């Protein structure tokens, strides 16, 4: 029987709110099973970019990462945010190790090819070294990944944290029974974005297709859900999307937020 491994992605406004983040990290640190944390960058990079006179360019809610912005996100995601999270986890008794994909070569990516839009130094994951990550976990460490990878030419790349979480979960599913939990400031996937109680409790591919066709599910939720279904198809045991406050309930009972099933 495989050991359980909880892979938690935290993002959205939780990263930007010190109080919400502190509570989430307390709940995360209290999880007794093996765990990995993958965090987004929130809006902190945009605030730092303003101070450094670096222009923020967005297309359909996605950041364009030119060279100046790559320097900002590397500093903010891999440095400021990641190390603050690691330091808080250490204070909570969780022996965390902060990583980007470049550290120990754990997540290799390729620069996204230019199609209609040139996203710049944005990485699409090519390979996850599950052996090295497993060694960290087996030695009692909790990996904390910033949303950064690297390519074979030695470039750092800005990588979507949802995609990164799904890729790591799939890679680790060979050795563990993996639960993948996406946490943010909403109670789950909502049928009405303005009603936080309109949680869709279960999403199958058919239900998902209906909501996409009607426009109920759109924008940034689509890549998150595409990654969730892909993870299940490739061996991940369970995927849940829930409020950060519901992390422990999601891990213990699997009944919080929106459950993604095939």
BELWO-V701184 format. One record per residue. N is the residue number from 0. RES is the residue in three letters. OMEGA is omega in whole degrees, -180 to 180 (999 if undefined). NEAR is the number of other C-alpha atoms within 8 Angstrom. Layout:
N|RES|OMEGA|NEAR, N|RES|OMEGA|NEAR
This chain:
0|UNK|-177|2, 1|UNK|173|6, 2|UNK|178|7, 3|UNK|177|10, 4|UNK|177|12, 5|UNK|176|13, 6|UNK|-173|14, 7|UNK|173|13, 8|UNK|178|15, 9|UNK|-179|14, 10|UNK|-180|12, 11|UNK|-176|10, 12|UNK|180|10, 13|UNK|180|14, 14|UNK|-175|14, 15|UNK|-175|10, 16|UNK|-176|8, 17|UNK|-179|8, 18|UNK|179|6, 19|UNK|-180|9, 20|UNK|-180|11, 21|UNK|179|9, 22|UNK|179|9, 23|UNK|-179|11, 24|UNK|176|11, 25|UNK|179|10, 26|UNK|180|10, 27|UNK|-179|9, 28|UNK|-177|11, 29|UNK|178|6, 30|UNK|-173|9, 31|UNK|180|5, 32|UNK|178|7, 33|UNK|-174|10, 34|UNK|175|12, 35|UNK|178|12, 36|UNK|174|12, 37|UNK|-175|15, 38|UNK|172|14, 39|UNK|-177|14, 40|UNK|-178|14, 41|UNK|-178|11, 42|UNK|-176|8, 43|UNK|180|9, 44|UNK|179|12, 45|UNK|180|8, 46|UNK|179|8, 47|UNK|179|10, 48|UNK|178|13, 49|UNK|-180|9, 50|UNK|-179|7, 51|UNK|-180|6, 52|UNK|176|6, 53|UNK|-177|9, 54|UNK|175|7, 55|UNK|179|9, 56|UNK|-179|7, 57|UNK|173|8, 58|UNK|-178|7, 59|UNK|177|5, 60|UNK|-179|7, 61|UNK|-176|6, 62|UNK|170|9, 63|UNK|-175|14, 64|UNK|173|13, 65|UNK|-175|9, 66|UNK|178|8, 67|UNK|180|8, 68|UNK|176|13, 69|UNK|177|13, 70|UNK|-180|8, 71|UNK|-176|11, 72|UNK|177|12, 73|UNK|178|12, 74|UNK|-172|9, 75|UNK|-177|14, 76|UNK|-176|15, 77|UNK|-179|15, 78|UNK|-172|9, 79|UNK|-175|9, 80|UNK|-176|11, 81|UNK|-176|16, 82|UNK|173|10, 83|UNK|178|8, 84|UNK|-180|9, 85|UNK|-179|12, 86|UNK|179|8, 87|UNK|178|10, 88|UNK|177|14, 89|UNK|180|10, 90|UNK|-180|7, 91|UNK|178|8, 92|UNK|178|7, 93|UNK|-175|9, 94|UNK|-174|9, 95|UNK|174|11, 96|UNK|-177|9, 97|UNK|-175|11, 98|UNK|158|12, 99|UNK|178|12, 100|UNK|-179|15, 101|UNK|-177|13, 102|UNK|-177|7, 103|UNK|178|6, 104|UNK|-171|8, 105|UNK|-180|13, 106|UNK|177|14, 107|UNK|180|15, 108|UNK|173|14, 109|UNK|179|11, 110|UNK|-177|11, 111|UNK|180|10, 112|UNK|-179|5, 113|UNK|174|7, 114|UNK|176|5, 115|UNK|-176|4, 116|UNK|173|5, 117|UNK|-178|8, 118|UNK|179|11, 119|UNK|-175|10, 120|UNK|177|14, 121|UNK|-173|12, 122|UNK|170|15, 123|UNK|-172|9, 124|UNK|177|14, 125|UNK|-174|8, 126|UNK|175|8, 127|UNK|179|11, 128|UNK|-176|10, 129|UNK|-179|10, 130|UNK|-179|6, 131|UNK|179|9, 132|UNK|178|10, 133|UNK|177|9, 134|UNK|176|8, 135|UNK|-177|11, 136|UNK|-179|12, 137|UNK|179|7, 138|UNK|173|6, 139|UNK|179|7, 140|UNK|176|10, 141|UNK|178|14, 142|UNK|176|14, 143|UNK|-174|14, 144|UNK|167|14, 145|UNK|-178|17, 146|UNK|-180|17, 147|UNK|176|15, 148|UNK|178|16, 149|UNK|177|15, 150|UNK|-175|13, 151|UNK|178|8, 152|UNK|177|4, 153|UNK|177|6, 154|UNK|168|7, 155|UNK|-179|12, 156|UNK|175|14, 157|UNK|-174|14, 158|UNK|179|13, 159|UNK|-175|9, 160|UNK|177|12, 161|UNK|178|11, 162|UNK|179|12, 163|UNK|180|12, 164|UNK|179|13, 165|UNK|-179|13, 166|UNK|178|11, 167|UNK|-180|10, 168|UNK|180|14, 169|UNK|-179|12, 170|UNK|-177|10, 171|UNK|-177|11, 172|UNK|176|12, 173|UNK|-174|7, 174|UNK|-175|7, 175|UNK|166|10, 176|UNK|-168|11, 177|UNK|167|14, 178|UNK|179|14, 179|UNK|-176|16, 180|UNK|177|14, 181|UNK|-180|12, 182|UNK|174|13, 183|UNK|-171|13, 184|UNK|178|9, 185|UNK|-177|9, 186|UNK|-179|14, 187|UNK|174|12, 188|UNK|-172|13, 189|UNK|174|13, 190|UNK|176|10, 191|UNK|-176|8, 192|UNK|-179|7, 193|UNK|-179|4, 194|UNK|-175|7, 195|UNK|178|10, 196|UNK|-177|6, 197|UNK|-176|9, 198|UNK|171|12, 199|UNK|-170|11, 200|UNK|-178|9, 201|UNK|176|8, 202|UNK|169|12, 203|UNK|176|9, 204|UNK|-179|9, 205|UNK|179|7, 206|UNK|178|8, 207|UNK|-179|10, 208|UNK|179|8, 209|UNK|-178|8, 210|UNK|176|11, 211|UNK|-179|10, 212|UNK|-180|7, 213|UNK|-179|7, 214|UNK|179|7, 215|UNK|176|9, 216|UNK|-176|12, 217|UNK|173|8, 218|UNK|-172|7, 219|UNK|180|7, 220|UNK|-176|9, 221|UNK|178|9, 222|UNK|177|9, 223|UNK|-178|10, 224|UNK|175|8, 225|UNK|178|8, 226|UNK|-179|11, 227|UNK|180|11, 228|UNK|178|12, 229|UNK|180|9, 230|UNK|179|14, 231|UNK|180|13, 232|UNK|-176|8, 233|UNK|169|7, 234|UNK|177|9, 235|UNK|-173|15, 236|UNK|-172|10, 237|UNK|175|11, 238|UNK|180|15, 239|UNK|173|14, 240|UNK|-173|14, 241|UNK|175|18, 242|UNK|-180|13, 243|UNK|180|12, 244|UNK|-176|7, 245|UNK|-176|10, 246|UNK|-175|14, 247|UNK|177|10, 248|UNK|180|10, 249|UNK|180|14, 250|UNK|-175|9, 251|UNK|-171|6, 252|UNK|180|7, 253|UNK|-175|9, 254|UNK|-178|7, 255|UNK|173|11, 256|UNK|-180|16, 257|UNK|176|15, 258|UNK|179|14, 259|UNK|-179|13, 260|UNK|179|11, 261|UNK|999|7
